[in-house]
Amino acid sequence: MPVLKEEFTFPSVVGDADIHAISWKPEGPVKAVLQLVHGMAEYIDRYDGMARWFAERGIAVYGNDHLGHGLSVNDTYPLGYFGTKNENAAVFVDDVHGLTKIAKEQNPGLPVVLFGHSMGSFVARLYLAKYGAELKAAVICGTAGTNPAIGAAKLATALFSKTGPTKPGKIMNSLAFGSYNKKTDKRTAFDWLSVYEKNVDVYIDDPLCGFLFSNQGFRDLITMNDYMMKQEVIDAAPADLPICFIAGDEDPVGSYGAGVKEVFELYQKNHSDVTCKLYEGKRHEIHNEEDGEVVYQDVLDFIEAKAL
């Protein structure tokens, strides 16, 4: 089925920036909307292959570049800097919701399913707490539990606040992610992303991937990680919303499965329809592995079972 791809922009909630977004629509009938929320130091067009796969199966796909990512940048918000109002991912969440409104206007009456990966899973979890009633289901991919580096990163934020919020957070980056490659062959600094070497190499060669967050950006990341683990935030998501957690069991972001299970169990306390699947031998970007279509099919099965 032919896919209609459209790039467009809409105003960010910060008021002085535009958000770059993409839609992938089937040429034929549409049965649902899948909204993608990308991760840290990447951009939505990396999901082109995945989006086309779903669009070919009758699912309209939407996604945006977060502020300070991809093409959602300007002189005020360069790569890695999101301003001073993004504590607890407030800007990211509201911008994602802005795109939800556009998707709903263009596809009236159709169910919307949210898919958030990595940092995008953090944003998605906070979105569920604020706007979850607008969704039919959610897929949380490559998420994290309690981060043992949060204390050290908070200290680094205090120590380097004098250097300015827009400066690259080199030491904070090392504190937060320095251990991610400890269980891999260390062919590159990003082997933890994927077993599929081509995916890692393409990521490394992409100037819009792997950039350093600013000091302020790391503070934002810390606050959203800390905030999303609070039980009251978890419980703010609709109790009957179908939520599926997926991750690789060799993903350091999810503490090799332990962090994902931790979050899954926290949601199970007060939610009636929560599932979890770990993919054996897979790392962080399970959807970008050589056999990523296995993940796509699982997500499609979930959408068809829970949202249609």
CORWO-V465473 format. One record per residue. N is the residue number from 1. RES is the residue in three letters. BURIAL is 1 if it has 16 or more other ideal C-beta (glycine too) atoms within 10 Angstrom, else 0. Layout:
BEGIN
((N,RES,BURIAL) (N,RES,BURIAL))
END
This chain:
BEGIN
((1,MET,0) (2,PRO,0) (3,VAL,1) (4,LEU,0) (5,LYS,0) (6,GLU,0) (7,GLU,0) (8,PHE,0) (9,THR,0) (10,PHE,0) (11,PRO,0) (12,SER,1) (13,VAL,1) (14,VAL,1) (15,GLY,0) (16,ASP,0) (17,ALA,1) (18,ASP,0) (19,ILE,1) (20,HIS,1) (21,ALA,1) (22,ILE,1) (23,SER,1) (24,TRP,1) (25,LYS,1) (26,PRO,1) (27,GLU,0) (28,GLY,0) (29,PRO,0) (30,VAL,0) (31,LYS,1) (32,ALA,1) (33,VAL,1) (34,LEU,1) (35,GLN,1) (36,LEU,1) (37,VAL,1) (38,HIS,1) (39,GLY,1) (40,MET,1) (41,ALA,1) (42,GLU,1) (43,TYR,1) (44,ILE,1) (45,ASP,1) (46,ARG,1) (47,TYR,1) (48,ASP,0) (49,GLY,0) (50,MET,1) (51,ALA,1) (52,ARG,0) (53,TRP,1) (54,PHE,1) (55,ALA,1) (56,GLU,0) (57,ARG,1) (58,GLY,1) (59,ILE,1) (60,ALA,1) (61,VAL,1) (62,TYR,1) (63,GLY,1) (64,ASN,1) (65,ASP,1) (66,HIS,1) (67,LEU,1) (68,GLY,1) (69,HIS,1) (70,GLY,1) (71,LEU,1) (72,SER,1) (73,VAL,1) (74,ASN,0) (75,ASP,0) (76,THR,0) (77,TYR,1) (78,PRO,0) (79,LEU,1) (80,GLY,1) (81,TYR,1) (82,PHE,1) (83,GLY,1) (84,THR,0) (85,LYS,0) (86,ASN,1) (87,GLU,0) (88,ASN,1) (89,ALA,1) (90,ALA,1) (91,VAL,1) (92,PHE,1) (93,VAL,1) (94,ASP,1) (95,ASP,1) (96,VAL,1) (97,HIS,0) (98,GLY,1) (99,LEU,1) (100,THR,1) (101,LYS,0) (102,ILE,1) (103,ALA,1) (104,LYS,1) (105,GLU,0) (106,GLN,0) (107,ASN,1) (108,PRO,0) (109,GLY,0) (110,LEU,1) (111,PRO,1) (112,VAL,1) (113,VAL,1) (114,LEU,1) (115,PHE,1) (116,GLY,1) (117,HIS,1) (118,SER,1) (119,MET,1) (120,GLY,1) (121,SER,1) (122,PHE,1) (123,VAL,1) (124,ALA,1) (125,ARG,1) (126,LEU,1) (127,TYR,1) (128,LEU,1) (129,ALA,1) (130,LYS,1) (131,TYR,1) (132,GLY,1) (133,ALA,0) (134,GLU,0) (135,LEU,1) (136,LYS,1) (137,ALA,1) (138,ALA,1) (139,VAL,1) (140,ILE,1) (141,CYS,1) (142,GLY,1) (143,THR,1) (144,ALA,1) (145,GLY,1) (146,THR,0) (147,ASN,1) (148,PRO,0) (149,ALA,1) (150,ILE,1) (151,GLY,0) (152,ALA,0) (153,ALA,1) (154,LYS,1) (155,LEU,0) (156,ALA,1) (157,THR,1) (158,ALA,0) (159,LEU,0) (160,PHE,1) (161,SER,0) (162,LYS,0) (163,THR,0) (164,GLY,0) (165,PRO,1) (166,THR,0) (167,LYS,1) (168,PRO,1) (169,GLY,1) (170,LYS,0) (171,ILE,1) (172,MET,1) (173,ASN,1) (174,SER,0) (175,LEU,1) (176,ALA,1) (177,PHE,1) (178,GLY,0) (179,SER,0) (180,TYR,1) (181,ASN,1) (182,LYS,0) (183,LYS,0) (184,THR,1) (185,ASP,0) (186,LYS,0) (187,ARG,0) (188,THR,0) (189,ALA,0) (190,PHE,1) (191,ASP,1) (192,TRP,1) (193,LEU,1) (194,SER,1) (195,VAL,1) (196,TYR,1) (197,GLU,0) (198,LYS,0) (199,ASN,1) (200,VAL,1) (201,ASP,0) (202,VAL,0) (203,TYR,1) (204,ILE,0) (205,ASP,0) (206,ASP,0) (207,PRO,0) (208,LEU,1) (209,CYS,1) (210,GLY,0) (211,PHE,1) (212,LEU,1) (213,PHE,1) (214,SER,1) (215,ASN,1) (216,GLN,1) (217,GLY,1) (218,PHE,1) (219,ARG,1) (220,ASP,1) (221,LEU,1) (222,ILE,1) (223,THR,1) (224,MET,1) (225,ASN,1) (226,ASP,1) (227,TYR,1) (228,MET,1) (229,MET,1) (230,LYS,0) (231,GLN,0) (232,GLU,0) (233,VAL,1) (234,ILE,1) (235,ASP,0) (236,ALA,0) (237,ALA,1) (238,PRO,1) (239,ALA,0) (240,ASP,0) (241,LEU,1) (242,PRO,1) (243,ILE,1) (244,CYS,1) (245,PHE,1) (246,ILE,1) (247,ALA,1) (248,GLY,1) (249,ASP,1) (250,GLU,1) (251,ASP,1) (252,PRO,1) (253,VAL,1) (254,GLY,1) (255,SER,1) (256,TYR,1) (257,GLY,1) (258,ALA,0) (259,GLY,1) (260,VAL,1) (261,LYS,1) (262,GLU,1) (263,VAL,1) (264,PHE,1) (265,GLU,0) (266,LEU,1) (267,TYR,1) (268,GLN,0) (269,LYS,0) (270,ASN,0) (271,HIS,1) (272,SER,0) (273,ASP,0) (274,VAL,1) (275,THR,0) (276,CYS,1) (277,LYS,0) (278,LEU,1) (279,TYR,1) (280,GLU,0) (281,GLY,0) (282,LYS,1) (283,ARG,1) (284,HIS,1) (285,GLU,1) (286,ILE,1) (287,HIS,1) (288,ASN,1) (289,GLU,1) (290,GLU,0) (291,ASP,0) (292,GLY,1) (293,GLU,0) (294,VAL,0) (295,VAL,1) (296,TYR,1) (297,GLN,0) (298,ASP,1) (299,VAL,1) (300,LEU,1) (301,ASP,0) (302,PHE,1) (303,ILE,1) (304,GLU,0) (305,ALA,0) (306,LYS,1) (307,ALA,1) (308,LEU,0))
END
